[in-house]
Amino acid sequence: MSDTPASPAPLSDDDLRETLDLLATAVASISDRVDDQTRVLDRVNKTATEARSAAFAAQKQTDPEHYGEIVGATIDGKIGDTLTRVGQMAGDLLRASNHTQEVLRKAEDARSDTLRQLWEREQKLDRFKSRLPWFGLGAVVLALVLTVTLPRFLASNASMCAVLGASWTTTTTGVDACVFYQR
């Protein structure tokens, strides 16, 4: 089993924005706290300096090494928890940033695929447009050929001649023909 925790489920865009806003607010709050801690540390440092001065003045009453340990423990206690929380927030921000980068990469891939498909369709349309005049010419030639050959084909047997409204007769020379009479 891995020591790394499972990554959180992907967030929707609104949840991601809300999370980022909350993280920004938390970081700002932590920054304010660190600033407050810095002011406290400055005051503690000033107090420690004054205390050391007093300790040197009254060495019999104060042990400077012991006093320094007390000040150090106090500082460590106040800053340690804050630094731990800052570290956790930094880790959370890193994970959220990585997730955002992944989402953006997928969106860019989808955009690229869509643009590629659109380009391919435009290429097919351009090829079709370049062949369209040849299709039209072929249709005209076919219409001309059918205009000449279709009536001749239809008039080549008795049943089709009747469909055309003509009469099937034999000429004086003995040739069968499809004849249209005027009435």
C-alpha positions as CSV (number, residue, x, y, z in Angstrom):
1,M,0.0,0.0,0.0
2,S,1.3,3.4,-1.0
3,D,2.0,6.1,1.6
4,T,0.6,8.8,-0.7
5,P,-3.1,9.6,-0.2
6,A,-5.5,9.0,-3.1
7,S,-6.0,12.1,-5.2
8,P,-9.3,13.8,-4.7
9,A,-12.1,13.4,-7.2
10,P,-12.0,15.9,-10.0
11,L,-13.9,19.1,-9.1
12,S,-16.3,20.9,-11.4
13,D,-15.2,24.4,-12.6
14,D,-17.4,26.1,-10.0
15,D,-16.1,23.9,-7.2
16,L,-12.6,24.5,-8.4
17,R,-13.1,28.2,-8.4
18,E,-14.7,28.1,-5.0
19,T,-11.8,25.9,-3.7
20,L,-9.2,28.3,-5.2
21,D,-11.0,31.3,-3.6
22,L,-11.0,29.5,-0.2
23,L,-7.4,28.6,-0.6
24,A,-6.5,32.2,-1.5
25,T,-8.5,33.4,1.6
26,A,-6.7,30.9,3.8
27,V,-3.3,31.9,2.4
28,A,-4.1,35.5,3.0
29,S,-5.2,34.7,6.6
30,I,-2.1,32.7,7.2
31,S,0.0,35.5,5.8
32,D,-1.7,37.9,8.2
33,R,-1.1,35.5,11.1
34,V,2.6,35.2,10.0
35,D,2.8,39.0,10.0
36,D,1.3,39.0,13.5
37,Q,3.7,36.4,14.6
38,T,6.6,38.4,13.1
39,R,5.4,41.4,15.1
40,V,5.2,39.2,18.2
41,L,8.6,37.9,17.5
42,D,10.0,41.4,17.2
43,R,8.4,42.3,20.5
44,V,9.7,39.0,22.0
45,N,13.1,39.8,20.5
46,K,13.0,43.3,22.0
47,T,11.8,41.8,25.3
48,A,14.6,39.3,25.2
49,T,17.1,42.0,24.6
50,E,15.8,44.0,27.5
51,A,15.7,40.9,29.6
52,R,19.3,40.1,28.7
53,S,20.3,43.6,29.6
54,A,18.6,43.2,32.9
55,A,20.1,39.8,33.3
56,F,23.6,41.2,32.8
57,A,22.8,43.9,35.3
58,A,21.5,41.4,37.8
59,Q,23.3,38.1,37.0
60,K,22.7,36.8,40.5
61,Q,19.0,36.9,40.1
62,T,18.6,35.6,36.5
63,D,20.2,32.8,34.5
64,P,20.4,34.0,30.8
65,E,20.7,30.5,29.4
66,H,17.6,29.3,31.1
67,Y,15.7,32.5,30.1
68,G,16.7,31.9,26.5
69,E,15.4,28.4,26.6
70,I,12.0,29.6,27.8
71,V,11.8,32.3,25.1
72,G,12.8,29.7,22.4
73,A,10.2,27.2,23.6
74,T,7.6,29.9,23.5
75,I,8.5,30.9,20.0
76,D,8.6,27.3,18.8
77,G,5.2,26.6,20.3
78,K,3.6,29.6,18.7
79,I,5.2,29.3,15.2
80,G,5.4,25.5,14.9
81,D,1.6,24.9,14.4
82,T,1.4,27.8,12.0
83,L,4.3,26.6,9.9
84,T,2.7,23.1,9.8
85,R,-0.6,24.5,8.6
86,V,1.3,26.6,6.0
87,G,3.0,23.5,4.7
88,Q,-0.2,21.6,4.5
89,M,-1.8,24.5,2.6
90,A,1.1,24.6,0.2
91,G,0.7,20.9,-0.5
92,D,-3.0,21.3,-1.1
93,L,-2.3,24.3,-3.5
94,L,0.2,22.2,-5.4
95,R,-2.2,19.3,-5.8
96,A,-5.0,21.8,-6.9
97,S,-2.5,23.4,-9.4
98,N,-1.5,20.0,-10.8
99,H,-5.2,19.1,-11.2
100,T,-5.9,22.4,-12.9
101,Q,-3.0,21.9,-15.3
102,E,-4.3,18.4,-16.2
103,V,-7.8,19.8,-16.9
104,L,-6.3,22.6,-19.0
105,R,-4.2,20.1,-20.9
106,K,-7.2,17.9,-21.6
107,A,-9.2,21.0,-22.8
108,E,-6.3,22.0,-25.1
109,D,-6.2,18.4,-26.5
110,A,-9.9,18.5,-27.1
111,R,-9.6,21.9,-28.8
112,S,-6.7,20.6,-31.0
113,D,-8.8,17.5,-32.0
114,T,-11.8,19.7,-32.8
115,L,-9.6,22.0,-35.0
116,R,-8.0,19.0,-36.7
117,Q,-11.5,17.5,-37.5
118,L,-12.7,20.9,-38.8
119,W,-9.6,21.2,-41.0
120,E,-10.2,17.7,-42.4
121,R,-13.8,18.5,-43.2
122,E,-12.8,21.7,-44.9
123,Q,-10.3,19.7,-47.0
124,K,-13.0,17.1,-48.0
125,L,-15.3,20.0,-48.9
126,D,-12.5,21.7,-51.0
127,R,-11.9,18.4,-52.8
128,F,-15.6,18.0,-53.5
129,K,-15.8,21.6,-54.7
130,S,-12.9,21.0,-57.1
131,R,-14.7,17.9,-58.5
132,L,-18.1,19.5,-58.7
133,P,-17.6,20.9,-62.3
134,W,-16.6,17.5,-63.5
135,F,-19.8,16.0,-62.0
136,G,-21.9,18.7,-63.7
137,L,-20.1,18.0,-67.0
138,G,-20.7,14.3,-66.6
139,A,-24.4,14.9,-65.9
140,V,-24.8,17.1,-69.0
141,V,-23.0,14.5,-71.2
142,L,-25.1,11.7,-69.7
143,A,-28.3,13.7,-70.4
144,L,-27.2,14.3,-74.0
145,V,-26.4,10.6,-74.5
146,L,-29.7,9.5,-72.9
147,T,-31.6,12.1,-75.1
148,V,-30.2,10.4,-78.2
149,T,-30.1,6.8,-77.1
150,L,-33.1,6.4,-74.7
151,P,-35.9,7.0,-77.3
152,R,-34.1,4.7,-79.7
153,F,-33.7,2.0,-77.0
154,L,-37.4,2.4,-75.9
155,A,-38.6,2.2,-79.5
156,S,-36.6,-1.0,-80.2
157,N,-39.4,-3.4,-79.1
158,A,-43.2,-3.5,-79.4
159,S,-44.1,-3.2,-75.7
160,M,-42.0,-0.2,-75.1
161,C,-43.2,1.4,-78.3
162,A,-46.8,1.1,-77.0
163,V,-45.7,2.8,-73.7
164,L,-44.4,5.7,-75.8
165,G,-47.8,6.0,-77.4
166,A,-46.7,4.8,-80.8
167,S,-47.6,1.9,-83.0
168,W,-45.4,-1.1,-83.9
169,T,-45.5,-1.7,-87.6
170,T,-43.6,-3.4,-90.4
171,T,-42.5,-1.2,-93.2
172,T,-42.8,-2.1,-96.9
173,T,-39.2,-3.2,-96.9
174,G,-39.8,-5.6,-94.1
175,V,-38.2,-3.7,-91.3
176,D,-40.0,-3.4,-87.9
177,A,-40.4,0.2,-86.7
178,C,-42.1,2.2,-84.0
179,V,-44.2,4.9,-85.7
180,F,-46.0,7.9,-84.4
181,Y,-49.0,8.8,-86.4
182,Q,-50.5,12.3,-86.4
183,R,-54.2,12.3,-85.7
